[in-house]
Amino acid sequence: MSATGGGVWGIAVAPDSSKVYLAGRHTAVNGNTRGGYYSVLSGTTGVLIPSLSNYVPNNANRQYGQDVVAVGNLVFWGGSEHLINAYNATTGQLVKQHSTDRGGDFQDLEVVGDRVYASCHCYTNHWADYNWWQFGRPTAANAPAGVQVTPIKYVAAYSALNGNYISSFQLDVSAKQAGVWAIHGSPDGCLWLGGDLTRVTLEAGNNRSLGGFAKFCDGRGDNQAPTAPSDVTQTRQERAKIVIRWGASTDNVGVVNYQIRRNGQLVGTKNAGQAANYWFTDKNLAPATGYNYQIVAVDAAGNRSPAATISASTSGNAVIAAPTGLRSTLQSRDRIVLNWNKVNGASSYVVERSSGGAFVPIETRTGRWFTDRSVVPGTTYQYRVRAMDGAGVQSSPSTVLSVSTLP
């Protein structure tokens, strides 16, 4: 990936790691201007996804992003000329656009529980669902009907679920020109701020000096876990595939995703809010084998539900039989020839070799013979063979055969 025209200042990864988001001064990614300022890349290949990279600017000459965060199915972008954009992670379309008037850019974003906090060097008014720069920069007294205008002091709060502005969050702080440059959410749900903060007004009305940073706690940390997913069922059974489905969990704030574990190991994640029902397809499994699945709902604060469990199994015959009759038909100084009996249902065979240590696969054959030319004269080797079916399921190994090359 190559970002050109300026630097990348903010990076975020989707909750399921499928995408990477960039914010910055760059004007193109790999030569594609669709990736300017706000870019969506494949989490696997790093290639730009143009259809999702829908930067929506204002009409100001200065355009750039400072930071980006991904939470649930929303991506929040903050940057120049006082914009906060919230994009739908699935469609790439703009969901919400907020702005401030006189002051400065949004500089840092942080997810804390069910909120996204955005810092800036803005100190006058916040305009919810309104691009103040684009629509003529009116005064607060002349705000269009229905537009919510509230004071702002360097930090704004938004819902991580729908992108709405939370007007009840108001800090009474003072700072020098740069404002708040960094935000950090602590596990207790509190917010640490760093910048050129100089003063804070306490609840009792007293002022206190600040040395550039402060901690704020509003006691509203989300500690309630979602309910367990309901009605877990197996909806499809194949020789190497299992499909399970479950009903949505409920939460006091909202479920972000569902984590699926097979026999205790994480095998998949599904984002919440994309469908009324949820399902997961588990592939490349062994035939006629049972597995235990656990589905856990996770909210934006990281609270985890009790696990919903189900035992599911693949269909088909038992694991393919091991080869028999492994023998050597030729031994010389520089080669050993092996042969074995046919196994019903096998599409190929895996030859493994040991020189006294662990067995290592050295060849996969569709036929029932193999010539090993990577041998040393006067050396003893141990061989064994596994059968493999068309789904890639391997048998247990054959009986070990010991063979020596001629001196």
C-alpha positions in Angstrom: 0.0 0.0 0.0 1.3 3.4 -0.9 -0.3 6.6 0.4 0.8 9.8 -1.5 0.2 13.5 -1.3 0.6 13.6 2.5 1.0 11.6 5.6 -1.3 9.1 7.3 -2.1 10.4 10.8 -4.7 7.9 12.1 -5.2 4.1 11.7 -8.0 1.9 12.9 -8.8 -1.8 12.5 -12.4 -3.2 12.1 -13.7 -5.3 15.1 -13.5 -8.4 12.9 -10.1 -7.4 11.4 -11.5 -7.5 7.9 -10.7 -3.9 7.1 -8.1 -1.2 8.0 -9.1 2.5 8.0 -6.8 5.5 7.4 -7.2 9.2 8.1 -4.6 11.8 7.1 -3.4 14.3 4.6 -2.8 11.8 1.9 -4.7 12.5 -1.3 -4.4 9.0 -2.9 -3.8 5.3 -2.1 -1.9 3.4 -4.8 -2.7 6.2 -7.2 -6.4 6.1 -6.6 -7.7 9.5 -5.4 -10.8 7.8 -4.1 -8.7 6.9 -1.1 -7.7 10.5 -0.2 -8.1 11.7 3.4 -10.3 8.7 4.4 -9.3 5.3 3.1 -10.8 1.8 3.6 -8.3 -1.1 2.9 -8.7 -4.8 2.9 -7.4 -6.2 6.2 -6.0 -9.2 4.3 -4.3 -7.7 1.3 -4.0 -4.0 2.2 -5.6 -3.1 -1.2 -7.9 0.0 -1.3 -11.6 -0.7 -1.3 -12.8 2.3 -3.4 -16.6 1.6 -3.0 -16.2 2.0 0.8 -13.8 5.0 0.7 -16.4 7.7 0.6 -14.8 10.8 2.1 -17.4 13.6 2.5 -15.7 17.0 2.9 -16.9 20.5 3.5 -16.3 23.4 1.2 -13.2 24.7 2.9 -9.8 24.6 1.1 -8.1 22.7 3.8 -9.1 19.0 3.8 -7.4 16.3 5.9 -8.1 13.7 8.6 -6.5 13.6 12.0 -7.9 10.3 13.5 -10.3 7.4 12.9 -11.8 4.7 15.0 -14.0 1.7 14.2 -16.7 0.4 16.6 -19.5 -2.0 15.8 -20.7 -1.2 12.3 -19.7 2.5 12.4 -16.4 4.2 11.5 -15.8 7.7 13.0 -13.4 10.1 11.2 -12.3 13.5 12.6 -10.3 16.2 10.9 -10.0 19.5 9.2 -12.4 22.5 9.4 -14.1 21.0 12.4 -15.7 17.9 11.0 -16.8 14.6 12.5 -18.0 12.0 10.0 -19.6 8.7 10.9 -19.7 6.1 8.1 -21.5 2.8 7.8 -18.8 0.1 7.8 -20.9 -2.2 5.5 -22.0 0.2 2.8 -19.4 2.9 3.2 -22.1 5.6 3.2 -22.1 8.7 5.5 -24.4 8.2 8.4 -23.8 11.3 10.5 -21.8 14.6 10.0 -21.2 17.0 12.9 -19.1 20.1 13.0 -18.0 23.0 15.3 -17.8 26.6 14.3 -14.9 28.9 15.4 -12.1 27.1 17.0 -10.2 24.3 15.3 -9.9 20.8 14.0 -10.9 17.5 15.6 -7.6 15.9 16.7 -8.1 12.6 18.5 -10.9 10.0 18.8 -11.4 7.3 21.5 -14.0 4.6 22.1 -15.0 4.3 25.7 -17.9 2.0 26.4 -20.8 3.0 24.2 -19.4 6.4 23.4 -16.9 7.9 21.0 -15.1 10.9 22.4 -13.6 13.5 20.1 -11.1 16.2 21.1 -10.4 19.4 19.3 -9.1 22.9 19.8 -12.7 24.1 19.4 -14.2 26.3 22.2 -17.4 27.9 21.0 -20.3 25.8 19.5 -21.1 22.3 18.3 -23.5 21.8 15.4 -25.2 18.4 15.5 -26.1 16.8 12.1 -25.0 20.0 10.4 -21.9 21.1 8.4 -21.4 24.6 9.6 -18.7 25.4 7.0 -20.6 24.1 4.0 -23.9 26.0 4.8 -22.5 29.5 5.0 -21.2 29.5 8.6 -24.2 31.1 10.3 -24.2 32.5 13.8 -25.7 30.4 16.5 -28.6 32.8 16.8 -29.4 32.2 13.1 -29.2 28.4 13.2 -31.7 26.7 10.9 -34.8 25.4 12.5 -34.2 22.0 14.1 -30.4 22.2 14.2 -29.0 21.6 17.7 -26.3 24.1 18.7 -24.6 23.7 22.0 -21.4 25.0 23.7 -18.3 22.9 23.4 -15.1 23.0 25.4 -12.5 20.9 23.6 -14.2 17.5 23.8 -17.5 16.2 22.3 -19.2 12.8 22.9 -21.1 10.7 20.3 -23.1 7.4 20.5 -21.0 4.5 19.3 -24.2 2.8 18.2 -25.8 5.4 15.9 -23.4 8.3 15.7 -25.7 10.8 17.4 -24.2 13.7 19.3 -24.6 13.5 23.1 -25.4 17.1 24.2 -25.5 16.2 27.9 -21.7 15.7 27.9 -20.2 19.1 28.7 -16.8 19.9 30.1 -16.0 23.3 31.6 -12.3 23.5 31.0 -9.9 26.2 29.6 -6.9 25.7 27.4 -4.5 27.5 25.3 -4.8 27.6 21.5 -4.1 23.9 20.8 -6.8 22.4 23.1 -6.9 18.7 23.7 -4.5 16.6 21.6 -4.9 13.1 23.1 -7.7 11.1 24.8 -7.5 7.8 26.6 -10.3 5.7 28.0 -9.3 3.7 31.1 -10.9 0.4 32.2 -13.0 2.1 34.8 -14.9 4.1 32.1 -13.1 7.3 32.9 -11.5 9.7 30.4 -7.9 11.0 30.4 -7.2 14.2 28.4 -3.9 15.5 27.4 -3.1 18.9 25.8 -2.5 22.4 26.9 -5.3 22.4 29.5 -5.0 25.2 32.0 -8.1 25.2 34.2 -11.3 23.2 35.1 -14.4 24.3 36.9 -15.5 21.7 39.5 -19.1 20.8 40.5 -18.9 23.2 43.5 -18.1 26.0 41.2 -14.4 26.3 42.2 -11.7 26.5 39.7 -8.6 24.3 39.7 -5.4 24.6 37.7 -4.5 21.8 35.3 -1.0 20.9 34.2 -1.8 19.9 30.7 -3.8 16.8 31.5 -6.9 15.8 33.4 -9.1 12.8 34.3 -12.9 12.9 34.1 -15.3 10.2 35.5 -19.1 10.5 35.1 -19.9 7.2 36.8 -21.7 5.9 33.8 -19.3 3.1 32.8 -21.2 0.2 31.1 -20.8 -2.8 33.3 -23.9 -4.8 32.2 -23.3 -7.8 30.0 -25.6 -8.8 27.1 -27.9 -11.7 27.5 -26.8 -15.1 26.1 -27.7 -15.7 22.4 -30.9 -17.7 22.1 -32.3 -20.6 20.0 -28.9 -22.0 18.9 -29.5 -24.7 16.3 -27.5 -26.6 13.6 -29.1 -25.8 10.3 -26.8 -27.7 7.9 -24.7 -30.9 8.2 -22.2 -32.0 5.6 -19.2 -34.3 5.5 -16.8 -31.4 6.3 -19.1 -28.5 7.1 -21.4 -27.4 9.9 -23.7 -24.4 9.8 -25.1 -23.0 13.1 -27.7 -20.2 13.7 -28.8 -18.3 16.7 -31.1 -15.5 17.8 -30.0 -12.0 18.8 -28.9 -11.1 22.3 -30.2 -8.0 24.1 -28.1 -5.4 26.0 -28.8 -2.2 27.9 -26.6 -0.3 25.3 -26.2 -2.6 22.3 -24.3 -5.7 21.1 -21.3 -5.1 18.9 -20.5 -8.6 17.8 -20.8 -12.3 18.4 -17.7 -14.5 19.0 -17.9 -18.2 17.9 -15.6 -20.8 19.5 -15.2 -24.5 18.6 -14.1 -26.7 21.4 -12.9 -23.5 23.2 -10.9 -22.0 20.3 -12.1 -18.8 18.6 -13.0 -19.6 15.0 -15.1 -16.7 13.9 -16.7 -13.3 14.7 -20.0 -11.9 13.4 -20.9 -8.2 13.6 -24.2 -7.4 15.2 -26.9 -5.3 13.7 -26.6 -6.6 10.1 -29.5 -9.2 10.3 -32.2 -10.3 12.6 -30.7 -13.8 12.7 -27.1 -14.8 12.8 -25.2 -17.8 11.5 -21.7 -19.2 11.1 -20.3 -21.7 8.6 -17.5 -23.9 9.9 -15.6 -25.6 7.1 -12.8 -28.2 6.6 -13.9 -30.4 9.4 -13.5 -34.1 9.8 -16.3 -36.4 8.7 -18.6 -38.1 11.2 -17.1 -36.0 14.1 -18.8 -34.1 16.9 -17.8 -30.6 17.9 -18.9 -28.3 20.8 -19.6 -24.6 19.9 -19.9 -21.6 22.2 -21.5 -18.3 21.0 -20.8 -15.2 23.1 -22.3 -11.7 22.6 -19.9 -8.7 23.2 -21.0 -5.1 23.7 -19.1 -1.9 23.0 -17.6 -1.8 26.5 -16.2 -5.3 26.1 -18.8 -7.0 28.4 -19.4 -10.6 27.4 -22.6 -12.6 27.7 -22.9 -16.1 29.1 -22.0 -18.6 26.4 -24.8 -20.2 24.4 -23.7 -23.8 23.6 -24.5 -26.5 21.1 -23.1 -29.9 20.2 -23.0 -30.4 16.4 -21.5 -33.0 14.1 -20.5 -33.6 10.5 -22.0 -36.4 8.4 -20.3 -39.1 6.4 -18.2 -42.1 7.2 -15.5 -42.3 9.8 -12.1 -40.9 9.1 -10.5 -42.5 6.0 -8.7 -45.7 6.7 -4.9 -45.8 7.0 -2.8 -47.4 4.2 -1.7 -51.0 4.6 1.1 -53.0 3.0 3.8 -50.4 3.0 6.9 -51.9 1.5 10.2 -51.1 -0.2 10.7 -52.5 -3.7 14.1 -51.1 -4.3 17.1 -49.8 -2.2 20.3 -48.4 -3.7 23.0 -45.9 -2.6 20.9 -42.9 -3.8 17.3 -43.9 -3.7 14.5 -45.9 -2.0 11.3 -46.9 -3.7 8.1 -47.4 -1.7 4.8 -49.0 -2.5 1.5 -49.5 -0.6 -2.0 -50.8 -1.0 -4.9 -48.8 -2.3 -7.3 -47.1 0.2 -10.9 -46.8 -0.8 -12.0 -43.1 -0.9 -8.4 -41.8 -1.0 -7.6 -39.1 -3.6 -4.0 -38.8 -2.6 -1.3 -40.1 -0.1 1.1 -38.2 2.2 4.5 -39.8 2.6 6.3 -39.0 5.9 9.9 -39.7 6.8 12.0 -39.8 9.9 15.8 -40.1 10.4 15.4 -40.9 14.1 13.4 -37.8 15.1 10.0 -36.6 14.3 8.2 -37.7 11.1 8.1 -34.9 8.5 5.9 -34.9 5.3 8.1 -35.1 2.3 5.7 -35.8 -0.6 2.0 -35.9 -1.6 1.2 -38.4 -4.3 -1.9 -39.4 -6.2 -0.4 -42.8 -7.0 0.6 -45.6 -4.7 4.3 -45.4 -5.0 7.1 -43.0 -4.3 10.9 -42.8 -5.0 12.9 -41.0 -2.4 16.0 -39.6 -4.0 17.0 -37.3 -1.1 18.8 -40.0 0.8 22.4 -40.6 1.9 24.3 -43.9 1.3 24.5 -46.3 4.3 21.6 -44.5 6.2 18.5 -45.9 7.8 15.2 -44.2 7.4 11.7 -44.7 8.8 8.7 -44.2 6.5 4.9 -44.1 7.0 2.0 -43.0 4.7 -1.3 -41.4 5.3 -4.3 -41.5 3.0 -6.2 -38.2 2.3 -9.7 -37.8 0.9 -11.0 -35.1 -1.4 -12.0 -32.8 1.6 -8.4 -32.9 2.8 -9.1 -35.2 5.7 -6.1 -37.4 6.5 -6.1 -40.9 7.9 -4.0 -42.1 10.8 -0.5 -43.2 9.7 0.3 -46.6 8.3 2.6 -49.0 10.1 6.2 -47.6 10.2 8.6 -49.2 7.6 12.4 -49.0 8.3 14.6 -49.0 5.2 18.4 -48.6 4.7 20.3 -47.4 1.6 23.2 -49.3 0.4 26.7 -48.2 1.7 
